[in-house]
């Protein structure tokens, strides 16, 4: 069976498809980078929220311990 000879037009089409595929990959990479940046921002915000909640929780526990100590002292309980 004889092979079909490749023409300049065939070669140009192959090159164009290669460039199109490369452009699609570059666009996908750019989108993934943008999503990655957004996740980084969300992580930072969640870390700040977590730290605020933990600090508030610690403060509340300390206040409750102080109140309990005062109640025990007034009741004469050790």
Order of alpha helices (4+ residues) and beta strands (2+ residues): alpha
